[in-house]
């Protein structure tokens, strides 16, 4: 038996999320079909987390345990040859026995993309949220500053439809609102995220950006821990799972001598500042 960590990108436009659902196309199902096509039937692909209908991924991670070893490069080529064009394995690396893509993850980074324009975009609307009005990016950045650290994010959590085992407290290590020509990106990295949390944060930030609420309102909503007081849920199309973070040796936190830094530096890719 051999365990592998896969880094996967996909266009979520036509999928009902990552997780397999009977009667609906999902990314997990496509990955498992590709494995069956290379003589690995019945192998389950375990993702680092769910993404919802219409949400995209640049760096979703998953692990597989295969009945025989493959050279990582050959496994990547074989999977990509049997995947649809909107799903691609970006990297394959060997993982230690017992590795789990979800339980060994140190954190995740999401990016939410917004296009600000009075004119309806004709191309690519499935890849960002079209914001029809001008927004005050500086006010939104000031509002988002309160999110860093450990907080109860109940005000920004939708009902997942199942019982939460961990409650609604999460830690956000990096929160950046990055202005760019024609729009802005909201980038956030933390130890974990609640159902629809990033989309709910963006929907509330836009209330500040439109001038409907002052920046101070955001901290008040965070402290209130009531979803009904926050803004609307932003559409799924703008959301990307950018990275899943692991220790360099793929061990879970606290098990390696002296700790281990994340594989990905928190501020790379120009996410900090303008």
C-alpha positions as semicolon CSV with decimal commas, in nm:
position;residue;x (nm);y (nm);z (nm)
1;X;0,000;0,000;0,000
2;X;0,123;0,351;-0,083
3;X;-0,014;0,688;0,027
4;X;-0,003;1,001;-0,190
5;X;-0,092;1,365;-0,137
6;X;-0,256;1,523;-0,444
7;X;-0,283;1,896;-0,510
8;X;-0,584;1,956;-0,736
9;X;-0,725;2,256;-0,918
10;X;-1,074;2,272;-1,065
11;X;-1,331;2,499;-1,215
12;X;-1,629;2,445;-0,988
13;X;-1,885;2,594;-1,226
14;X;-2,048;2,267;-1,330
15;X;-1,991;2,070;-1,010
16;X;-2,204;2,034;-0,700
17;X;-1,895;2,081;-0,487
18;X;-1,612;1,848;-0,396
19;X;-1,792;1,575;-0,205
20;X;-1,962;1,288;-0,384
21;X;-2,343;1,320;-0,403
22;X;-2,570;1,064;-0,567
23;X;-2,714;1,197;-0,891
24;X;-2,495;1,511;-0,909
25;X;-2,152;1,569;-1,067
26;X;-1,878;1,627;-0,809
27;X;-1,500;1,661;-0,818
28;X;-1,445;1,369;-0,582
29;X;-1,641;1,144;-0,816
30;X;-1,429;1,253;-1,115
31;X;-1,109;1,181;-0,922
32;X;-1,229;0,835;-0,822
33;X;-1,334;0,758;-1,181
34;X;-0,987;0,859;-1,301
35;X;-0,829;0,622;-1,048
36;X;-1,055;0,339;-1,164
37;X;-0,941;0,406;-1,521
38;X;-0,577;0,338;-1,420
39;X;-0,666;0,004;-1,261
40;X;-0,729;0,134;-0,908
41;X;-1,103;0,071;-0,872
42;X;-1,277;0,132;-0,542
43;X;-1,010;0,372;-0,411
44;X;-1,159;0,660;-0,212
45;X;-1,012;1,007;-0,256
46;X;-1,022;1,188;0,080
47;X;-1,025;1,566;0,044
48;X;-0,887;1,823;0,286
49;X;-1,234;1,975;0,303
50;X;-1,555;2,038;0,118
51;X;-1,612;2,309;-0,136
52;X;-1,969;2,399;-0,228
53;X;-2,151;2,413;-0,559
54;X;-1,983;2,663;-0,791
55;X;-1,675;2,717;-0,571
56;X;-1,336;2,683;-0,741
57;X;-1,001;2,550;-0,624
58;X;-0,645;2,639;-0,711
59;X;-0,489;2,415;-0,447
60;X;-0,740;2,168;-0,303
61;X;-0,559;1,874;-0,145
62;X;-0,657;1,511;-0,109
63;X;-0,491;1,185;-0,025
64;X;-0,525;0,836;-0,169
65;X;-0,401;0,499;-0,051
66;X;-0,321;0,283;-0,353
67;X;-0,272;-0,095;-0,365
68;X;0,070;-0,056;-0,527
69;X;0,328;0,223;-0,554
70;X;0,346;0,460;-0,850
71;X;0,620;0,709;-0,933
72;X;0,452;1,042;-0,841
73;X;0,513;1,196;-1,185
74;X;0,359;0,898;-1,363
75;X;0,058;0,900;-1,130
76;X;0,003;1,270;-1,203
77;X;0,020;1,213;-1,580
78;X;-0,209;0,910;-1,566
79;X;-0,474;1,089;-1,359
80;X;-0,472;1,399;-1,578
81;X;-0,510;1,185;-1,889
82;X;-0,837;1,050;-1,745
83;X;-0,980;1,364;-1,585
84;X;-1,215;1,614;-1,756
85;X;-1,062;1,940;-1,876
86;X;-1,192;2,139;-1,580
87;X;-1,007;1,927;-1,322
88;X;-0,628;1,891;-1,305
89;X;-0,381;1,734;-1,063
90;X;-0,111;1,996;-1,013
91;X;0,123;1,790;-0,797
92;X;0,163;1,441;-0,650
93;X;0,393;1,365;-0,361
94;X;0,447;1,056;-0,148
95;X;0,302;1,077;0,202
96;X;0,376;0,875;0,515
97;X;0,154;0,588;0,624
98;X;-0,141;0,718;0,820
99;X;-0,138;1,060;0,656
100;X;-0,482;1,221;0,619
101;X;-0,537;1,526;0,398
102;X;-0,802;1,669;0,628
103;X;-0,686;1,580;0,977
104;X;-0,318;1,667;0,921
105;X;-0,388;2,007;0,762
106;X;-0,254;2,309;0,956
107;X;-0,478;2,562;0,785
108;X;-0,629;2,689;0,463
109;X;-0,619;2,999;0,251
110;X;-0,918;3,125;0,054
111;X;-0,941;3,410;-0,193
112;X;-1,266;3,579;-0,294
113;X;-1,254;3,781;-0,619
114;X;-1,479;4,076;-0,701
115;X;-1,515;4,268;-1,026
116;X;-1,642;4,624;-0,976
117;X;-1,814;4,761;-1,285
118;X;-2,132;4,948;-1,377
119;X;-2,147;4,749;-1,702
120;X;-2,248;4,384;-1,700
121;X;-1,942;4,168;-1,786
122;X;-1,996;3,953;-2,093
123;X;-1,723;3,697;-2,020
124;X;-1,618;3,501;-1,715
125;X;-1,893;3,583;-1,467
126;X;-1,865;3,231;-1,326
127;X;-1,518;3,322;-1,191
128;X;-1,590;3,631;-0,978
129;X;-1,864;3,827;-0,807
130;X;-1,988;4,116;-1,017
131;X;-2,023;4,421;-0,790
132;X;-2,236;4,677;-0,968
133;X;-2,156;4,979;-0,748
134;X;-1,838;5,157;-0,650
135;X;-1,700;5,049;-0,312
136;X;-1,472;5,208;-0,055
137;X;-1,187;4,956;-0,034
138;X;-1,013;5,148;0,246
139;X;-1,325;5,133;0,463
140;X;-1,360;4,761;0,397
141;X;-0,997;4,705;0,490
142;X;-1,048;4,895;0,815
143;X;-1,356;4,685;0,893
144;X;-1,175;4,357;0,823
145;X;-0,887;4,439;1,060
146;X;-1,088;4,311;1,358
147;X;-1,099;3,959;1,213
148;X;-0,738;3,864;1,286
149;X;-0,692;3,634;1,581
150;X;-0,919;3,384;1,754
151;X;-1,288;3,471;1,761
152;X;-1,632;3,318;1,768
153;X;-1,747;3,357;1,406
154;X;-2,109;3,255;1,465
155;X;-2,229;3,579;1,300
156;X;-2,068;3,467;0,973
157;X;-2,160;3,097;0,978
158;X;-2,449;2,944;0,787
159;X;-2,629;2,634;0,909
160;X;-2,435;2,341;0,756
161;X;-2,725;2,098;0,793
162;X;-2,540;1,878;1,041
163;X;-2,421;1,907;1,401
164;X;-2,095;2,098;1,440
165;X;-1,845;1,911;1,656
166;X;-1,603;2,201;1,702
167;X;-1,836;2,494;1,770
168;X;-1,788;2,826;1,590
169;X;-1,455;2,951;1,727
170;X;-1,179;2,976;1,467
171;X;-0,840;3,148;1,430
172;X;-0,756;3,374;1,136
173;X;-0,385;3,442;1,093
174;X;-0,392;3,664;0,783
175;X;-0,666;3,887;0,647
176;X;-0,592;4,100;0,339
177;X;-0,812;4,307;0,115
178;X;-0,612;4,366;-0,201
179;X;-0,713;4,636;-0,446
180;X;-0,644;4,566;-0,814
181;X;-0,746;4,725;-1,145
182;X;-1,117;4,667;-1,193
183;X;-1,190;4,522;-0,854
184;X;-1,046;4,367;-0,540
185;X;-0,957;4,035;-0,378
186;X;-1,034;3,934;-0,020
187;X;-0,771;3,685;0,099
188;X;-0,793;3,508;0,433
189;X;-0,587;3,235;0,594
190;X;-0,664;3,050;0,913
191;X;-0,678;2,728;1,107
192;X;-1,024;2,643;0,974
193;X;-1,344;2,788;0,831
194;X;-1,714;2,748;0,901
195;X;-1,978;2,670;0,640
196;X;-2,013;2,973;0,407
197;X;-1,791;3,177;0,639
198;X;-1,582;3,349;0,372
199;X;-1,883;3,429;0,156
200;X;-2,067;3,571;0,455
201;X;-1,767;3,784;0,548
202;X;-1,755;3,926;0,195
203;X;-2,129;3,997;0,191
204;X;-2,095;4,193;0,515
205;X;-1,780;4,374;0,401
206;X;-1,966;4,494;0,094
207;X;-2,223;4,658;0,320
208;X;-1,935;4,867;0,455
209;X;-1,793;4,923;0,107
210;X;-2,127;5,057;-0,018
211;X;-2,143;5,301;0,272
212;X;-2,448;5,133;0,423
213;X;-2,256;5,061;0,744
214;X;-1,950;5,217;0,914
215;X;-1,632;5,011;0,957
216;X;-1,697;4,989;1,332
217;X;-2,016;4,791;1,265
218;X;-1,808;4,491;1,166
219;X;-1,656;4,445;1,511
220;X;-2,002;4,483;1,665
221;X;-2,142;4,207;1,443
222;X;-1,848;3,979;1,522
223;X;-1,906;4,025;1,896
224;X;-2,283;3,974;1,866
225;X;-2,248;3,612;1,739
226;X;-2,582;3,634;1,558
227;X;-2,598;3,550;1,188
228;X;-2,921;3,747;1,144
229;X;-2,740;4,075;1,217
230;X;-2,472;4,036;0,950
231;X;-2,488;4,099;0,576
232;X;-2,598;3,864;0,295
233;X;-2,407;3,567;0,160
234;X;-2,191;3,656;-0,142
235;X;-2,225;3,427;-0,447
236;X;-2,018;3,110;-0,476
237;X;-1,861;3,204;-0,810
238;X;-1,604;3,441;-0,656
239;X;-1,461;3,193;-0,405
240;X;-1,138;2,997;-0,452
241;X;-0,969;2,751;-0,218
242;X;-0,615;2,866;-0,281
243;X;-0,398;2,655;-0,052
244;X;-0,413;2,386;0,214
245;X;-0,120;2,420;0,456
246;X;0,080;2,131;0,601
247;X;0,405;2,085;0,789
248;X;0,699;2,013;0,561
249;X;0,707;1,652;0,678
250;X;0,325;1,625;0,647
251;X;0,293;1,548;1,017
252;X;0,003;1,691;1,218
253;X;0,078;1,985;1,445
254;X;0,268;1,903;1,763
255;X;0,405;1,562;1,661
256;X;0,744;1,658;1,520
257;X;1,039;1,775;1,732
258;X;1,053;2,153;1,755
259;X;0,748;2,206;1,537
260;X;0,739;2,250;1,161
261;X;0,677;2,554;0,944
262;X;0,399;2,549;0,682
263;X;0,491;2,445;0,331
264;X;0,362;2,778;0,202
265;X;0,480;3,112;0,334
266;X;0,180;3,310;0,459
267;X;0,257;3,625;0,261
268;X;0,372;3,493;-0,075
269;X;0,182;3,553;-0,400
270;X;0,152;3,927;-0,330
271;X;-0,142;3,893;-0,092
272;X;-0,013;4,150;0,156
273;X;-0,105;4,514;0,096
274;X;-0,225;4,671;-0,227
